Amino acid sequence: MENPMVLLETPEGEILIELFPDKAPKTVENFLQYVDDKFYDGTLFHRVIKGFMIQTGGLNFSMQEKETRAAIINEATNGLKNLAGTVAMGRTADPHSAAAQFYINVVDNVDLDHTAEDDENFGYCVFGEVIDGMDVAMKINKVKTKTYQGYDDVPVDPISVISARRFE
C-alpha cells in the first residue's frame, strides 16, 4: 500500500507531504483526522525561525489557539530523524503534548531527535517528509518576522495554510 500524502496550499505555493504510517501510526492517524476535518484551513505559519523550521497548525489569523482534540503519545522513538525536509509534531515541554501543530525542518535539526526517555531528551516525532514544494517551505522560512501578541518569530505579513487535503 502506498503511503498517504497531503497537499498544503499556501499563498507562497503548494507543499506535498508523504506520511509514514508504518513508523508513526498514531501520529499519522491524528494528522489525517485534522486534515479530513479541514482543521488546518486558515491556520497561520505562526513560528518561522530562519535556518531552522516553519511551524503551523494551531493558530488562526487573530493569533488565537484553535481548539484541538486530546494530545497523542509521542512516537519519537520510531528511528526517523529531524532532517531537512522532514515533517514533525510540535509540542510543549511535555513530550506527550502534541495535538495539531506541526513543523517542517528546513535544515537538519538532530538536536530535536529522540536520545533518551527523559522529558528533556525525548525528542519530536517525525511522521512525514516534503516530497515536492521544499522551495515553498524555504521561501516561507526567509520572510521577515516579529514578536506579536506574546509570540516570537511571527511573519510580519501573515502566511497561512489555505487548505490541507489528502492527495491521491
MDTraj code that builds the backbone (N, CA, C; nanometers):
import mdtraj as md
import numpy as np

residues = "MET GLU ASN PRO MET VAL LEU LEU GLU THR PRO GLU GLY GLU ILE LEU ILE GLU LEU PHE PRO ASP LYS ALA PRO LYS THR VAL GLU ASN PHE LEU GLN TYR VAL ASP ASP LYS PHE TYR ASP GLY THR LEU PHE HIS ARG VAL ILE LYS GLY PHE MET ILE GLN THR GLY GLY LEU ASN PHE SER MET GLN GLU LYS GLU THR ARG ALA ALA ILE ILE ASN GLU ALA THR ASN GLY LEU LYS ASN LEU ALA GLY THR VAL ALA MET GLY ARG THR ALA ASP PRO HIS SER ALA ALA ALA GLN PHE TYR ILE ASN VAL VAL ASP ASN VAL ASP LEU ASP HIS THR ALA GLU ASP ASP GLU ASN PHE GLY TYR CYS VAL PHE GLY GLU VAL ILE ASP GLY MET ASP VAL ALA MET LYS ILE ASN LYS VAL LYS THR LYS THR TYR GLN GLY TYR ASP ASP VAL PRO VAL ASP PRO ILE SER VAL ILE SER ALA ARG ARG PHE GLU".split()
xyz = np.array([
    [0.0834, -0.1186, 0.0000],
    [0.0000, 0.0000, 0.0000],
    [0.0883, 0.1255, 0.0000],
    [0.0506, 0.2233, -0.0791],
    [0.1281, 0.3471, -0.0845],
    [0.1036, 0.4306, 0.0398],
    [0.2044, 0.5089, 0.0769],
    [0.1900, 0.5985, 0.1912],
    [0.0926, 0.7106, 0.1562],
    [0.0097, 0.7533, 0.2533],
    [-0.0801, 0.8659, 0.2271],
    [0.0004, 0.9945, 0.2060],
    [-0.0586, 1.0856, 0.1296],
    [0.0048, 1.2138, 0.1040],
    [-0.0953, 1.3254, 0.1307],
    [-0.0419, 1.4407, 0.1719],
    [-0.1247, 1.5577, 0.1996],
    [-0.0659, 1.6762, 0.1244],
    [-0.1539, 1.7524, 0.0605],
    [-0.1131, 1.8725, -0.0124],
    [-0.1524, 1.9951, 0.0694],
    [-0.0511, 2.0752, 0.1064],
    [-0.0761, 2.2026, 0.1735],
    [-0.0739, 2.3114, 0.0684],
    [-0.1803, 2.3883, 0.0614],
    [-0.1838, 2.5035, -0.0279],
    [-0.1573, 2.6268, 0.0569],
    [-0.0565, 2.7055, 0.0173],
    [-0.0223, 2.8287, 0.0886],
    [-0.0202, 2.9427, -0.0130],
    [-0.0181, 3.0682, 0.0337],
    [-0.0081, 3.1804, -0.0599],
    [0.1240, 3.1795, -0.1383],
    [0.2239, 3.1078, -0.0852],
    [0.3560, 3.1020, -0.1495],
    [0.3686, 2.9858, -0.2474],
    [0.2695, 2.8950, -0.2479],
    [0.2740, 2.7778, -0.3352],
    [0.2296, 2.6539, -0.2594],
    [0.2470, 2.5396, -0.3232],
    [0.2000, 2.4134, -0.2654],
    [0.3164, 2.3312, -0.2089],
    [0.2864, 2.2585, -0.1013],
    [0.3821, 2.1686, -0.0371],
    [0.3166, 2.0312, -0.0286],
    [0.3799, 1.9312, -0.0903],
    [0.3278, 1.7944, -0.0888],
    [0.4066, 1.7123, 0.0128],
    [0.3344, 1.6524, 0.1068],
    [0.3953, 1.5776, 0.2165],
    [0.3566, 1.4309, 0.2071],
    [0.4579, 1.3438, 0.2121],
    [0.4340, 1.1993, 0.2216],
    [0.4386, 1.1627, 0.3693],
    [0.3402, 1.0847, 0.4150],
    [0.3314, 1.0441, 0.5553],
    [0.3816, 0.9012, 0.5728],
    [0.4290, 0.8681, 0.6926],
    [0.4871, 0.7367, 0.7200],
    [0.4105, 0.6631, 0.8300],
    [0.2932, 0.6058, 0.7950],
    [0.2126, 0.5379, 0.8966],
    [0.2803, 0.4136, 0.9550],
    [0.3740, 0.3550, 0.8828],
    [0.4448, 0.2381, 0.9352],
    [0.5388, 0.2770, 1.0496],
    [0.5857, 0.4020, 1.0508],
    [0.6795, 0.4486, 1.1534],
    [0.6102, 0.5265, 1.2659],
    [0.4998, 0.5944, 1.2332],
    [0.4298, 0.6786, 1.3320],
    [0.2793, 0.6646, 1.3127],
    [0.2261, 0.5451, 1.3384],
    [0.0836, 0.5188, 1.3084],
    [-0.0150, 0.6111, 1.3794],
    [0.0040, 0.6338, 1.5087],
    [-0.0895, 0.7191, 1.5837],
    [-0.0799, 0.8648, 1.5381],
    [0.0429, 0.9098, 1.5115],
    [0.0641, 1.0484, 1.4691],
    [0.0029, 1.0720, 1.3320],
    [0.0243, 0.9801, 1.2384],
    [-0.0319, 0.9940, 1.1040],
    [-0.1842, 0.9899, 1.1092],
    [-0.2399, 0.8974, 1.1874],
    [-0.3860, 0.8885, 1.2005],
    [-0.4424, 1.0203, 1.2556],
    [-0.3774, 1.0747, 1.3580],
    [-0.4182, 1.2012, 1.4191],
    [-0.4122, 1.3155, 1.3168],
    [-0.3003, 1.3257, 1.2464],
    [-0.2796, 1.4315, 1.1470],
    [-0.3852, 1.4229, 1.0367],
    [-0.4094, 1.3026, 0.9852],
    [-0.5081, 1.2859, 0.8776],
    [-0.6495, 1.3188, 0.9251],
    [-0.6786, 1.2939, 1.0520],
    [-0.8108, 1.3303, 1.1055],
    [-0.8272, 1.4822, 1.1022],
    [-0.7216, 1.5549, 1.1411],
    [-0.7270, 1.7014, 1.1337],
    [-0.7403, 1.7484, 0.9886],
    [-0.6692, 1.6826, 0.8978],
    [-0.6791, 1.7167, 0.7548],
    [-0.8223, 1.6940, 0.7066],
    [-0.8774, 1.5757, 0.7365],
    [-1.0138, 1.5420, 0.6922],
    [-1.1183, 1.6364, 0.7516],
    [-1.0934, 1.6859, 0.8731],
    [-1.1849, 1.7791, 0.9383],
    [-1.1663, 1.9238, 0.8888],
    [-1.0700, 1.9429, 0.7962],
    [-1.0364, 2.0763, 0.7429],
    [-0.9902, 2.1716, 0.8539],
    [-0.9369, 2.1148, 0.9608],
    [-0.8900, 2.1917, 1.0760],
    [-0.7792, 2.2895, 1.0382],
    [-0.6886, 2.2464, 0.9490],
    [-0.5718, 2.3285, 0.9169],
    [-0.6033, 2.4462, 0.8244],
    [-0.7177, 2.4447, 0.7603],
    [-0.7535, 2.5541, 0.6696],
    [-0.7570, 2.6854, 0.7476],
    [-0.6759, 2.7809, 0.7041],
    [-0.6744, 2.9108, 0.7692],
    [-0.5843, 2.9204, 0.8910],
    [-0.5042, 2.8164, 0.9176],
    [-0.4091, 2.8291, 1.0282],
    [-0.2839, 2.9006, 0.9777],
    [-0.2263, 2.9805, 1.0643],
    [-0.1083, 3.0596, 1.0283],
    [0.0207, 2.9804, 1.0450],
    [0.1194, 3.0144, 0.9636],
    [0.2566, 2.9771, 0.9960],
    [0.2946, 3.0806, 1.1020],
    [0.2788, 3.0429, 1.2284],
    [0.2926, 3.1379, 1.3389],
    [0.4333, 3.1404, 1.3972],
    [0.5164, 3.0479, 1.3557],
    [0.6534, 3.0413, 1.4075],
    [0.7460, 3.0063, 1.2923],
    [0.8237, 3.1047, 1.2500],
    [0.9155, 3.0881, 1.1371],
    [1.0538, 3.1314, 1.1834],
    [1.1415, 3.0343, 1.2021],
    [1.2766, 3.0646, 1.2500],
    [1.3747, 3.0352, 1.1371],
    [1.4362, 3.1426, 1.0867],
    [1.5289, 3.1316, 0.9734],
    [1.6371, 3.0267, 0.9997],
    [1.6599, 2.9408, 0.9014],
    [1.7630, 2.8391, 0.9130],
    [1.7320, 2.7319, 1.0146],
    [1.6033, 2.7159, 1.0485],
    [1.5637, 2.6156, 1.1476],
    [1.4380, 2.5413, 1.1025],
    [1.3215, 2.6083, 1.1082],
    [1.1964, 2.5415, 1.0712],
    [1.0841, 2.6424, 1.0529],
    [0.9715, 2.5923, 0.9975],
    [0.8474, 2.6699, 0.9869],
    [0.7368, 2.5877, 1.0543],
    [0.6549, 2.6532, 1.1382],
    [0.5542, 2.5813, 1.2167],
    [0.4154, 2.6391, 1.1924],
    [0.3168, 2.5492, 1.1854],
    [0.1769, 2.5868, 1.1651],
    [0.0866, 2.4869, 1.2369],
    [-0.0433, 2.5056, 1.2169],
    [-0.1379, 2.4054, 1.2625],
    [-0.2089, 2.4335, 1.3922],
    [-0.1968, 2.5561, 1.4450],
    [-0.2631, 2.5782, 1.5729],
    [-0.3317, 2.7106, 1.5929],
    [-0.2848, 2.8149, 1.5215],
    [-0.3380, 2.9482, 1.5468],
    [-0.4103, 3.0045, 1.4253],
    [-0.5181, 3.0794, 1.4526],
    [-0.5909, 3.1437, 1.3429],
    [-0.5340, 3.2843, 1.3198],
    [-0.5955, 3.3590, 1.2280],
    [-0.5456, 3.4919, 1.1925],
    [-0.5466, 3.5898, 1.3094],
    [-0.6282, 3.5649, 1.4112],
    [-0.6328, 3.6509, 1.5302],
    [-0.5287, 3.6084, 1.6335],
    [-0.4441, 3.5107, 1.5962],
    [-0.3422, 3.4548, 1.6859],
    [-0.4078, 3.3861, 1.8063],
    [-0.5282, 3.3369, 1.7856],
    [-0.5966, 3.2591, 1.8887],
    [-0.5701, 3.1117, 1.8606],
    [-0.5410, 3.0365, 1.9677],
    [-0.5184, 2.8941, 1.9513],
    [-0.6513, 2.8246, 1.9228],
    [-0.6513, 2.7411, 1.8167],
    [-0.7724, 2.6664, 1.7830],
    [-0.7873, 2.5492, 1.8797],
    [-0.9114, 2.5141, 1.9085],
    [-0.9375, 2.4020, 1.9985],
    [-0.9014, 2.2710, 1.9289],
    [-0.8271, 2.1871, 2.0003],
    [-0.7802, 2.0601, 1.9433],
    [-0.8413, 1.9427, 2.0177],
    [-0.8209, 1.8255, 1.9620],
    [-0.8551, 1.7020, 2.0323],
    [-0.7452, 1.6759, 2.1363],
    [-0.7598, 1.5692, 2.2092],
    [-0.6610, 1.5342, 2.3126],
    [-0.5228, 1.5129, 2.2511],
    [-0.4206, 1.5367, 2.3319],
    [-0.2828, 1.5143, 2.2885],
    [-0.2608, 1.3651, 2.2620],
    [-0.1589, 1.3383, 2.1818],
    [-0.1286, 1.1994, 2.1441],
    [0.0054, 1.1566, 2.2039],
    [0.0271, 1.0259, 2.2059],
    [0.1541, 0.9709, 2.2540],
    [0.2641, 1.0076, 2.1542],
    [0.3799, 1.0441, 2.2047],
    [0.4930, 1.0842, 2.1219],
    [0.5621, 0.9595, 2.0659],
    [0.5674, 0.9498, 1.9336],
    [0.6302, 0.8350, 1.8674],
    [0.7717, 0.8690, 1.8175],
    [0.8414, 0.9561, 1.8912],
    [0.9762, 0.9994, 1.8508],
    [1.0790, 0.8866, 1.8544],
    [1.0425, 0.7732, 1.9129],
    [1.1346, 0.6589, 1.9209],
    [1.1323, 0.5749, 1.7928],
    [1.0700, 0.6270, 1.6858],
    [1.0493, 0.5493, 1.5625],
    [1.1718, 0.5402, 1.4713],
    [1.2822, 0.6039, 1.5093],
    [1.4037, 0.5959, 1.4284],
    [1.4156, 0.7033, 1.3215],
    [1.3069, 0.7769, 1.2949],
    [1.3141, 0.8845, 1.1952],
    [1.3822, 1.0058, 1.2573],
    [1.4617, 1.0758, 1.1772],
    [1.5404, 1.1896, 1.2252],
    [1.4824, 1.3212, 1.1736],
    [1.5030, 1.4288, 1.2493],
    [1.4606, 1.5634, 1.2101],
    [1.5604, 1.6211, 1.1095],
    [1.5549, 1.5672, 0.9888],
    [1.6431, 1.6116, 0.8816],
    [1.5716, 1.7144, 0.7951],
    [1.6471, 1.7901, 0.7179],
    [1.5872, 1.8904, 0.6290],
    [1.4795, 1.8248, 0.5435],
    [1.3619, 1.8890, 0.5413],
    [1.2512, 1.8383, 0.4603],
    [1.1567, 1.7470, 0.5335],
    [1.1918, 1.7046, 0.6548],
    [1.1004, 1.6182, 0.7287],
    [0.9949, 1.7024, 0.8007],
    [0.8844, 1.6362, 0.8332],
    [0.7713, 1.6992, 0.8998],
    [0.7547, 1.6311, 1.0357],
    [0.7416, 1.7125, 1.1414],
    [0.7314, 1.6570, 1.2765],
    [0.6267, 1.7338, 1.3571],
    [0.5858, 1.6743, 1.4669],
    [0.4852, 1.7344, 1.5536],
    [0.5478, 1.8351, 1.6487],
    [0.4822, 1.9515, 1.6606],
    [0.5184, 2.0476, 1.7630],
    [0.4566, 2.0032, 1.8945],
    [0.5142, 2.0486, 2.0047],
    [0.4629, 2.0128, 2.1369],
    [0.5179, 2.1104, 2.2390],
    [0.4697, 2.0988, 2.3628],
    [0.5230, 2.1778, 2.4729],
    [0.6404, 2.1014, 2.5349],
    [0.6843, 2.1436, 2.6537],
    [0.7929, 2.0739, 2.7239],
    [0.7532, 1.9309, 2.7606],
    [0.6233, 1.9043, 2.7709],
    [0.5747, 1.7688, 2.7974],
    [0.5870, 1.6883, 2.6680],
    [0.6679, 1.5810, 2.6680],
    [0.6893, 1.5063, 2.5442],
    [0.5603, 1.4531, 2.4802],
    [0.4597, 1.4282, 2.5609],
    [0.3364, 1.3683, 2.5086],
    [0.2227, 1.4707, 2.5006],
    [0.2563, 1.5926, 2.4544],
    [0.1576, 1.7012, 2.4487],
    [0.1198, 1.7411, 2.3055],
    [0.1722, 1.6716, 2.2041],
    [0.1417, 1.7084, 2.0652],
    [-0.0061, 1.6849, 2.0354],
    [-0.0663, 1.7811, 1.9649],
    [-0.2065, 1.7664, 1.9245],
    [-0.2175, 1.7920, 1.7742],
    [-0.2122, 1.9185, 1.7329],
    [-0.2333, 1.9520, 1.5916],
    [-0.1152, 2.0239, 1.5271],
    [-0.0362, 2.0972, 1.6048],
    [0.0710, 2.1772, 1.5455],
    [0.1832, 2.0885, 1.4916],
    [0.2352, 2.1300, 1.3760],
    [0.3453, 2.0561, 1.3145],
    [0.4420, 2.1541, 1.2513],
    [0.5618, 2.1057, 1.2211],
    [0.6630, 2.1910, 1.1602],
    [0.7364, 2.1166, 1.0497],
    [0.7961, 2.1955, 0.9619],
    [0.8806, 2.1430, 0.8553],
    [1.0223, 2.1891, 0.8849],
    [1.1142, 2.0938, 0.8973],
    [1.2556, 2.1255, 0.9172],
    [1.3127, 2.1781, 0.7865],
    [1.3798, 2.2941, 0.7906],
    [1.4432, 2.3467, 0.6692],
    [1.5930, 2.3159, 0.6665],
    [1.6448, 2.2649, 0.7777],
    [1.7828, 2.2155, 0.7869],
    [1.7784, 2.0885, 0.8719],
    [1.8917, 2.0186, 0.8806],
    [1.8999, 1.9039, 0.9709],
    [1.9002, 1.9565, 1.1144],
    [1.8050, 1.9099, 1.1949],
    [1.7921, 1.9528, 1.3345],
    [1.8036, 1.8314, 1.4266],
    [1.9227, 1.7717, 1.4290],
    [1.9430, 1.6483, 1.5055],
    [1.9216, 1.6681, 1.6553],
    [1.9318, 1.7926, 1.7027],
    [1.9079, 1.8190, 1.8455],
    [1.7609, 1.7986, 1.8833],
    [1.6741, 1.7818, 1.7840],
    [1.5315, 1.7573, 1.8100],
    [1.4979, 1.6080, 1.8100],
    [1.5983, 1.5244, 1.7827],
    [1.5750, 1.3797, 1.7759],
    [1.5681, 1.3175, 1.9155],
    [1.5043, 1.2011, 1.9218],
    [1.4955, 1.1236, 2.0462],
    [1.6347, 1.0703, 2.0819],
    [1.6793, 1.0998, 2.2049],
    [1.8079, 1.0463, 2.2503],
    [1.7965, 0.9745, 2.3839],
    [1.6876, 0.9987, 2.4572],
    [1.6677, 0.9335, 2.5879],
    [1.5201, 0.9400, 2.6247],
    [1.4828, 0.8600, 2.7244],
    [1.3420, 0.8522, 2.7664],
    [1.2985, 0.9671, 2.8572],
    [1.3944, 1.0457, 2.9067],
    [1.3558, 1.1558, 2.9961],
    [1.2900, 1.2682, 2.9149],
    [1.2153, 1.3537, 2.9841],
    [1.1397, 1.4603, 2.9175],
    [1.2279, 1.5497, 2.8317],
    [1.3468, 1.5828, 2.8811],
    [1.4326, 1.6785, 2.8127],
    [1.4885, 1.6266, 2.6797],
    [1.5088, 1.4955, 2.6692],
    [1.5722, 1.4377, 2.5503],
    [1.4817, 1.3443, 2.4718],
    [1.3509, 1.3497, 2.5013],
    [1.2599, 1.2544, 2.4363],
    [1.2503, 1.2787, 2.2862],
    [1.2611, 1.4035, 2.2438],
    [1.2593, 1.4336, 2.1013],
    [1.1207, 1.4662, 2.0479],
    [1.1202, 1.4976, 1.9183],
    [0.9993, 1.5381, 1.8470],
    [0.9725, 1.4364, 1.7374],
    [0.8483, 1.3921, 1.7263],
    [0.8122, 1.2838, 1.6347],
    [0.8072, 1.3283, 1.4888],
    [0.8980, 1.2727, 1.4088],
    [0.8938, 1.2890, 1.2642],
    [0.7919, 1.1889, 1.2106],
    [0.7010, 1.2361, 1.1246],
    [0.5975, 1.1468, 1.0709],
    [0.5778, 1.1624, 0.9210],
    [0.6547, 1.2486, 0.8581],
    [0.6396, 1.2682, 0.7144],
    [0.7584, 1.3420, 0.6558],
    [0.7501, 1.3622, 0.5238],
    [0.8580, 1.4302, 0.4527],
    [0.8008, 1.5058, 0.3330],
    [0.8536, 1.6251, 0.3105],
    [0.8145, 1.7030, 0.1933],
    [0.8746, 1.6357, 0.0704],
    [0.7892, 1.5953, -0.0235],
    [0.8414, 1.5328, -0.1454],
    [0.8321, 1.6262, -0.2652],
    [0.7585, 1.7366, -0.2506],
    [0.7551, 1.8403, -0.3535],
    [0.7152, 1.9706, -0.2843],
    [0.7812, 2.0782, -0.3225],
    [0.7474, 2.2082, -0.2647],
    [0.8409, 2.2526, -0.1547],
    [0.9569, 2.1895, -0.1417],
    [1.0516, 2.2343, -0.0398],
    [1.0962, 2.3778, -0.0693],
    [1.0948, 2.4161, -0.1968],
    [1.1277, 2.5547, -0.2326],
    [1.0273, 2.6516, -0.1698],
    [0.9023, 2.6099, -0.1586],
    [0.7980, 2.6915, -0.0961],
    [0.8272, 2.7053, 0.0537],
    [0.8620, 2.5942, 0.1183],
    [0.8963, 2.5978, 0.2611],
    [1.0162, 2.6901, 0.2844],
    [1.1147, 2.6841, 0.1956],
    [1.2339, 2.7688, 0.2091],
    [1.1982, 2.9162, 0.1893],
    [1.1062, 2.9428, 0.0974],
    [1.0602, 3.0808, 0.0738],
    [0.9912, 3.1356, 0.1996],
    [0.9053, 3.0534, 0.2608],
    [0.8377, 3.0927, 0.3849],
    [0.9423, 3.1159, 0.4945],
    [1.0458, 3.0324, 0.4986],
    [1.1476, 3.0423, 0.6025],
    [1.2278, 3.1720, 0.5943],
    [1.2256, 3.2377, 0.4802],
    [1.3054, 3.3594, 0.4617],
    [1.2282, 3.4889, 0.4885],
    [1.0990, 3.4789, 0.5230],
    [1.0207, 3.6010, 0.5432],
    [1.0637, 3.6753, 0.6691],
    [1.0357, 3.8037, 0.6701],
    [1.0649, 3.8890, 0.7869],
    [0.9657, 3.8537, 0.8979],
    [1.0171, 3.8445, 1.0214],
    [0.9333, 3.8078, 1.1357],
    [0.9413, 3.9150, 1.2446],
    [0.8488, 3.9017, 1.3419],
    [0.8422, 3.9967, 1.4535],
    [0.7876, 3.9233, 1.5762],
    [0.7909, 3.9914, 1.6898],
    [0.7215, 3.9423, 1.8086],
    [0.5831, 4.0046, 1.8062],
    [0.4806, 3.9210, 1.8239],
    [0.3432, 3.9681, 1.8111],
    [0.2559, 3.8941, 1.9109],
    [0.1835, 3.9666, 1.9916],
    [0.0906, 3.9118, 2.0916],
    [0.1555, 3.8003, 2.1747],
    [0.2784, 3.8233, 2.2152],
    [0.3469, 3.7273, 2.3006],
    [0.4141, 3.6128, 2.2278],
    [0.4034, 3.6083, 2.0964],
    [0.4681, 3.5033, 2.0173],
    [0.5891, 3.5608, 1.9444],
    [0.7007, 3.4899, 1.9502],
    [0.8198, 3.5289, 1.8754],
    [0.8161, 3.4656, 1.7359],
    [0.8907, 3.5249, 1.6433],
    [0.9123, 3.4667, 1.5097],
    [0.7846, 3.4536, 1.4266],
    [0.6949, 3.5515, 1.4411],
    [0.5701, 3.5542, 1.3646],
    [0.5948, 3.6339, 1.2360],
    [0.5607, 3.5771, 1.1189],
    [0.5786, 3.6543, 0.9950],
    [0.5083, 3.7902, 1.0012],
    [0.5789, 3.8947, 0.9564],
    [0.5234, 4.0304, 0.9530],
    [0.3987, 4.0318, 0.8647],
    [0.4080, 3.9706, 0.7472],
    [0.2929, 3.9551, 0.6584],
    [0.2417, 3.8131, 0.6771],
    [0.1193, 3.7967, 0.7306],
    [0.0680, 3.6629, 0.7630],
    [0.0723, 3.5664, 0.6440],
    [0.1165, 3.4444, 0.6734],
    [0.1165, 3.3353, 0.5752],
    [0.0366, 3.2222, 0.6370],
    [-0.0612, 3.1720, 0.5629],
    [-0.1480, 3.0689, 0.6186],
    [-0.1444, 2.9415, 0.5352],
    [-0.1994, 2.8369, 0.5943],
    [-0.2378, 2.7178, 0.5181],
    [-0.3747, 2.7510, 0.4644],
    [-0.3862, 2.7683, 0.3325],
    [-0.5168, 2.7954, 0.2722],
    [-0.6026, 2.6699, 0.2831],
    [-0.5408, 2.5565, 0.2488],
    [-0.6097, 2.4272, 0.2650],
    [-0.5079, 2.3162, 0.2793],
    [-0.5500, 2.2098, 0.3460],
    [-0.4711, 2.0876, 0.3602],
    [-0.5652, 1.9730, 0.3244],
    [-0.5291, 1.8992, 0.2208],
    [-0.6154, 1.7901, 0.1722],
    [-0.5344, 1.6665, 0.1408],
    [-0.5991, 1.5501, 0.1557],
    [-0.5353, 1.4267, 0.1109],
    [-0.5112, 1.4387, -0.0392],
    [-0.3979, 1.3874, -0.0817],
    [-0.3585, 1.3939, -0.2233],
    [-0.3528, 1.2522, -0.2762],
    [-0.4329, 1.2252, -0.3760],
    [-0.4368, 1.0887, -0.4332],
    [-0.3490, 1.0815, -0.5560],
])
top = md.Topology()
chain = top.add_chain()
for i, resn in enumerate(residues, 1):
    res = top.add_residue(resn, chain, resSeq=i)
    for name in ("N", "CA", "C"):
        top.add_atom(name, md.element.get_by_symbol(name[0]), res)
traj = md.Trajectory(xyz[None], top)
